[in-house]
Amino acid sequence: MFKIKWDEKINGILLTDKTNDEVINPPRPVFYEELDLLGFNKYMEYPKVRSPLLWANWQKVFL
Protein backbone atom coordinates (compact mmCIF):
# COMPACT_ATOMS: atom_id res chain seq x y z
CA MET A 1 0.00 0.00 0.00
CA PHE A 2 1.35 3.40 -0.94
CA LYS A 3 1.55 6.39 1.38
CA ILE A 4 1.23 10.02 0.38
CA LYS A 5 4.04 12.54 0.76
CA TRP A 6 3.88 16.28 0.11
CA ASP A 7 6.51 17.49 -2.37
CA GLU A 8 7.27 21.21 -2.08
CA LYS A 9 9.21 21.20 -5.37
CA ILE A 10 6.11 20.36 -7.44
CA ASN A 11 3.65 21.72 -4.84
CA GLY A 12 1.73 18.47 -4.91
CA ILE A 13 1.58 14.93 -3.59
CA LEU A 14 3.74 11.93 -4.41
CA LEU A 15 3.05 8.27 -3.76
CA THR A 16 5.73 6.45 -1.77
CA ASP A 17 6.18 3.00 -0.27
CA LYS A 18 8.61 4.28 2.38
CA THR A 19 7.49 5.02 5.91
CA ASN A 20 8.90 8.03 7.73
CA ASP A 21 7.73 11.11 9.61
CA GLU A 22 7.01 13.06 6.42
CA VAL A 23 4.23 10.73 5.29
CA ILE A 24 0.78 12.30 5.57
CA ASN A 25 -2.66 10.75 5.86
CA PRO A 26 -4.44 10.38 2.53
CA PRO A 27 -7.14 12.96 1.83
CA ARG A 28 -10.77 11.88 2.05
CA PRO A 29 -13.75 13.19 0.11
CA VAL A 30 -16.28 15.50 1.74
CA PHE A 31 -19.82 15.43 0.35
CA TYR A 32 -22.61 17.98 0.71
CA GLU A 33 -24.50 15.74 3.18
CA GLU A 34 -21.63 16.00 5.65
CA LEU A 35 -21.50 19.79 5.28
CA ASP A 36 -25.29 19.93 5.83
CA LEU A 37 -24.97 17.75 8.93
CA LEU A 38 -22.40 20.13 10.38
CA GLY A 39 -24.62 23.14 9.65
CA PHE A 40 -22.57 24.76 6.89
CA ASN A 41 -25.72 25.08 4.74
CA LYS A 42 -26.90 27.87 7.10
CA TYR A 43 -23.91 30.04 6.17
CA MET A 44 -22.84 28.90 2.70
CA GLU A 45 -24.37 27.88 -0.60
CA TYR A 46 -22.92 24.88 -2.42
CA PRO A 47 -24.24 22.48 -5.06
CA LYS A 48 -26.10 19.33 -4.03
CA VAL A 49 -24.15 16.93 -6.26
CA ARG A 50 -23.05 13.30 -5.97
CA SER A 51 -19.34 14.08 -6.40
CA PRO A 52 -17.14 15.36 -3.55
CA LEU A 53 -17.18 19.11 -2.99
CA LEU A 54 -13.76 19.19 -1.36
CA TRP A 55 -11.10 16.94 0.12
CA ALA A 56 -10.10 16.90 3.77
CA ASN A 57 -6.85 15.79 5.33
CA TRP A 58 -6.43 15.47 9.08
CA GLN A 59 -3.06 16.74 10.25
CA LYS A 60 -1.76 16.44 13.78
CA VAL A 61 -1.94 19.71 15.68
CA PHE A 62 0.23 20.25 18.74
CA LEU A 63 -0.52 23.13 21.07
OpenMM code with the backbone's topology and positions (N, CA, C; nanometers):
from openmm import Vec3, app, unit

residues = "MET PHE LYS ILE LYS TRP ASP GLU LYS ILE ASN GLY ILE LEU LEU THR ASP LYS THR ASN ASP GLU VAL ILE ASN PRO PRO ARG PRO VAL PHE TYR GLU GLU LEU ASP LEU LEU GLY PHE ASN LYS TYR MET GLU TYR PRO LYS VAL ARG SER PRO LEU LEU TRP ALA ASN TRP GLN LYS VAL PHE LEU".split()
positions = [
    Vec3(0.0838, -0.1172, 0.0000),
    Vec3(0.0000, 0.0000, 0.0000),
    Vec3(0.0884, 0.1236, 0.0000),
    Vec3(0.0573, 0.2173, -0.0853),
    Vec3(0.1353, 0.3397, -0.0937),
    Vec3(0.0896, 0.4416, 0.0096),
    Vec3(0.1820, 0.5260, 0.0503),
    Vec3(0.1548, 0.6388, 0.1382),
    Vec3(0.1654, 0.7647, 0.0540),
    Vec3(0.1187, 0.8752, 0.1078),
    Vec3(0.1227, 1.0024, 0.0378),
    Vec3(0.2223, 1.0940, 0.1068),
    Vec3(0.3039, 1.1613, 0.0252),
    Vec3(0.4044, 1.2537, 0.0764),
    Vec3(0.3905, 1.3853, 0.0014),
    Vec3(0.3958, 1.4978, 0.0732),
    Vec3(0.3880, 1.6284, 0.0105),
    Vec3(0.5239, 1.6650, -0.0457),
    Vec3(0.5268, 1.7082, -0.1718),
    Vec3(0.6509, 1.7493, -0.2365),
    Vec3(0.6443, 1.8993, -0.2631),
    Vec3(0.7281, 1.9759, -0.1935),
    Vec3(0.7267, 2.1213, -0.2082),
    Vec3(0.7777, 2.1644, -0.3449),
    Vec3(0.8637, 2.0851, -0.4067),
    Vec3(0.9211, 2.1197, -0.5370),
    Vec3(0.8122, 2.1293, -0.6443),
    Vec3(0.7198, 2.0338, -0.6454),
    Vec3(0.6115, 2.0356, -0.7440),
    Vec3(0.4817, 2.0902, -0.6854),
    Vec3(0.4834, 2.1218, -0.5551),
    Vec3(0.3655, 2.1715, -0.4838),
    Vec3(0.2478, 2.0758, -0.5018),
    Vec3(0.2749, 1.9493, -0.4770),
    Vec3(0.1727, 1.8467, -0.4909),
    Vec3(0.2103, 1.7225, -0.4135),
    Vec3(0.1341, 1.6156, -0.4329),
    Vec3(0.1583, 1.4925, -0.3588),
    Vec3(0.2313, 1.3903, -0.4450),
    Vec3(0.3065, 1.3051, -0.3782),
    Vec3(0.3742, 1.1929, -0.4410),
    Vec3(0.3353, 1.0656, -0.3670),
    Vec3(0.3273, 0.9561, -0.4396),
    Vec3(0.3050, 0.8269, -0.3761),
    Vec3(0.4399, 0.7669, -0.3392),
    Vec3(0.4474, 0.7059, -0.2223),
    Vec3(0.5725, 0.6446, -0.1774),
    Vec3(0.5417, 0.5165, -0.1026),
    Vec3(0.6342, 0.4231, -0.1050),
    Vec3(0.6176, 0.3001, -0.0272),
    Vec3(0.7048, 0.3027, 0.0976),
    Vec3(0.7767, 0.4128, 0.1200),
    Vec3(0.8613, 0.4277, 0.2382),
    Vec3(0.7804, 0.4853, 0.3530),
    Vec3(0.8157, 0.4469, 0.4732),
    Vec3(0.7490, 0.5018, 0.5907),
    Vec3(0.8479, 0.5871, 0.6689),
    Vec3(0.8094, 0.7115, 0.6918),
    Vec3(0.8903, 0.8027, 0.7727),
    Vec3(0.7978, 0.9100, 0.8298),
    Vec3(0.8542, 1.0077, 0.8962),
    Vec3(0.7734, 1.1115, 0.9609),
    Vec3(0.7061, 1.2053, 0.8618),
    Vec3(0.7549, 1.2118, 0.7384),
    Vec3(0.7008, 1.3062, 0.6417),
    Vec3(0.5741, 1.2549, 0.5729),
    Vec3(0.5406, 1.1302, 0.5949),
    Vec3(0.4234, 1.0728, 0.5291),
    Vec3(0.2971, 1.1306, 0.5922),
    Vec3(0.2026, 1.1718, 0.5082),
    Vec3(0.0782, 1.2300, 0.5574),
    Vec3(-0.0374, 1.1332, 0.5353),
    Vec3(-0.1458, 1.1560, 0.6050),
    Vec3(-0.2656, 1.0748, 0.5861),
    Vec3(-0.3273, 1.1076, 0.4507),
    Vec3(-0.3823, 1.0095, 0.3825),
    Vec3(-0.4444, 1.0382, 0.2530),
    Vec3(-0.5691, 1.1236, 0.2694),
    Vec3(-0.5931, 1.2135, 0.1743),
    Vec3(-0.7137, 1.2957, 0.1829),
    Vec3(-0.8394, 1.2120, 0.1632),
    Vec3(-0.9492, 1.2576, 0.2201),
    Vec3(-1.0771, 1.1876, 0.2050),
    Vec3(-1.1790, 1.2831, 0.1465),
    Vec3(-1.2742, 1.2313, 0.0709),
    Vec3(-1.3750, 1.3190, 0.0109),
    Vec3(-1.4738, 1.3709, 0.1144),
    Vec3(-1.5239, 1.4912, 0.0906),
    Vec3(-1.6278, 1.5503, 0.1742),
    Vec3(-1.7462, 1.5815, 0.0826),
    Vec3(-1.8624, 1.5262, 0.1158),
    Vec3(-1.9818, 1.5428, 0.0352),
    Vec3(-2.0754, 1.6441, 0.0991),
    Vec3(-2.1716, 1.6934, 0.0214),
    Vec3(-2.2608, 1.7982, 0.0714),
    Vec3(-2.3416, 1.7524, 0.1929),
    Vec3(-2.3733, 1.6234, 0.2025),
    Vec3(-2.4505, 1.5744, 0.3179),
    Vec3(-2.3750, 1.5966, 0.4487),
    Vec3(-2.2439, 1.5785, 0.4448),
    Vec3(-2.1629, 1.6003, 0.5648),
    Vec3(-2.1604, 1.7487, 0.6022),
    Vec3(-2.1487, 1.8348, 0.5015),
    Vec3(-2.1504, 1.9787, 0.5279),
    Vec3(-2.2854, 2.0208, 0.5843),
    Vec3(-2.3951, 1.9635, 0.5297),
    Vec3(-2.5286, 1.9926, 0.5826),
    Vec3(-2.5408, 1.9467, 0.7273),
    Vec3(-2.4906, 1.8296, 0.7578),
    Vec3(-2.4973, 1.7748, 0.8925),
    Vec3(-2.4257, 1.8650, 0.9933),
    Vec3(-2.3169, 1.9251, 0.9498),
    Vec3(-2.2398, 2.0134, 1.0376),
    Vec3(-2.2942, 2.1556, 1.0407),
    Vec3(-2.3984, 2.1839, 0.9616),
    Vec3(-2.4624, 2.3142, 0.9651),
    Vec3(-2.4043, 2.4186, 0.8710),
    Vec3(-2.3157, 2.3797, 0.7813),
    Vec3(-2.2569, 2.4755, 0.6885),
    Vec3(-2.3606, 2.5338, 0.5923),
    Vec3(-2.4693, 2.4610, 0.5674),
    Vec3(-2.5719, 2.5080, 0.4744),
    Vec3(-2.6421, 2.6339, 0.5257),
    Vec3(-2.6304, 2.6654, 0.6547),
    Vec3(-2.6898, 2.7868, 0.7095),
    Vec3(-2.6085, 2.9110, 0.6726),
    Vec3(-2.4807, 2.8921, 0.6406),
    Vec3(-2.3910, 3.0043, 0.6170),
    Vec3(-2.3342, 3.0095, 0.4753),
    Vec3(-2.3441, 2.8980, 0.4024),
    Vec3(-2.2838, 2.8904, 0.2698),
    Vec3(-2.3803, 2.8253, 0.1714),
    Vec3(-2.3633, 2.8568, 0.0449),
    Vec3(-2.4368, 2.7882, -0.0605),
    Vec3(-2.3379, 2.7021, -0.1378),
    Vec3(-2.3748, 2.5796, -0.1639),
    Vec3(-2.2920, 2.4884, -0.2418),
    Vec3(-2.3844, 2.3925, -0.3152),
    Vec3(-2.3369, 2.3353, -0.4251),
    Vec3(-2.4241, 2.2485, -0.5055),
    Vec3(-2.4521, 2.1154, -0.4360),
    Vec3(-2.5705, 2.0638, -0.4562),
    Vec3(-2.6096, 1.9325, -0.4028),
    Vec3(-2.5823, 1.8284, -0.5117),
    Vec3(-2.4588, 1.7848, -0.5205),
    Vec3(-2.4155, 1.6926, -0.6260),
    Vec3(-2.3634, 1.5634, -0.5641),
    Vec3(-2.3522, 1.4599, -0.6467),
    Vec3(-2.3053, 1.3303, -0.5968),
    Vec3(-2.1538, 1.3252, -0.5795),
    Vec3(-2.0803, 1.4094, -0.6492),
    Vec3(-1.9342, 1.4084, -0.6403),
    Vec3(-1.8878, 1.4874, -0.5181),
    Vec3(-1.7653, 1.4628, -0.4716),
    Vec3(-1.7143, 1.5363, -0.3548),
    Vec3(-1.7030, 1.6858, -0.3844),
    Vec3(-1.7320, 1.7664, -0.2844),
    Vec3(-1.7183, 1.9110, -0.2989),
    Vec3(-1.5784, 1.9578, -0.2639),
    Vec3(-1.5135, 1.8864, -0.1742),
    Vec3(-1.3762, 1.9186, -0.1356),
    Vec3(-1.3118, 1.7948, -0.0757),
    Vec3(-1.1858, 1.8058, -0.0468),
    Vec3(-1.1101, 1.6945, 0.0116),
    Vec3(-1.0518, 1.7411, 0.1436),
    Vec3(-1.0600, 1.6563, 0.2439),
    Vec3(-1.0102, 1.6898, 0.3769),
    Vec3(-0.8923, 1.5995, 0.4114),
    Vec3(-0.8003, 1.6551, 0.4868),
    Vec3(-0.6848, 1.5789, 0.5329),
    Vec3(-0.6591, 1.6173, 0.6774),
    Vec3(-0.6657, 1.5218, 0.7663),
    Vec3(-0.6427, 1.5471, 0.9082),
    Vec3(-0.4931, 1.5492, 0.9346),
    Vec3(-0.4461, 1.6606, 0.9864),
    Vec3(-0.3060, 1.6744, 1.0247),
    Vec3(-0.2991, 1.6857, 1.1764),
    Vec3(-0.1947, 1.6348, 1.2333),
    Vec3(-0.1764, 1.6444, 1.3777),
    Vec3(-0.1475, 1.7894, 1.4150),
    Vec3(-0.2134, 1.8360, 1.5199),
    Vec3(-0.1937, 1.9712, 1.5679),
    Vec3(-0.1446, 1.9622, 1.7123),
    Vec3(-0.0328, 2.0248, 1.7391),
    Vec3(0.0233, 2.0253, 1.8736),
    Vec3(0.0162, 2.1668, 1.9282),
    Vec3(-0.0423, 2.1820, 2.0451),
    Vec3(-0.0521, 2.3135, 2.1066),
    Vec3(0.0438, 2.3251, 2.2219),
] * unit.nanometer
topology = app.Topology()
chain = topology.addChain("A")
for resn in residues:
    res = topology.addResidue(resn, chain)
    for name in ("N", "CA", "C"):
        topology.addAtom(name, app.Element.getBySymbol(name[0]), res)
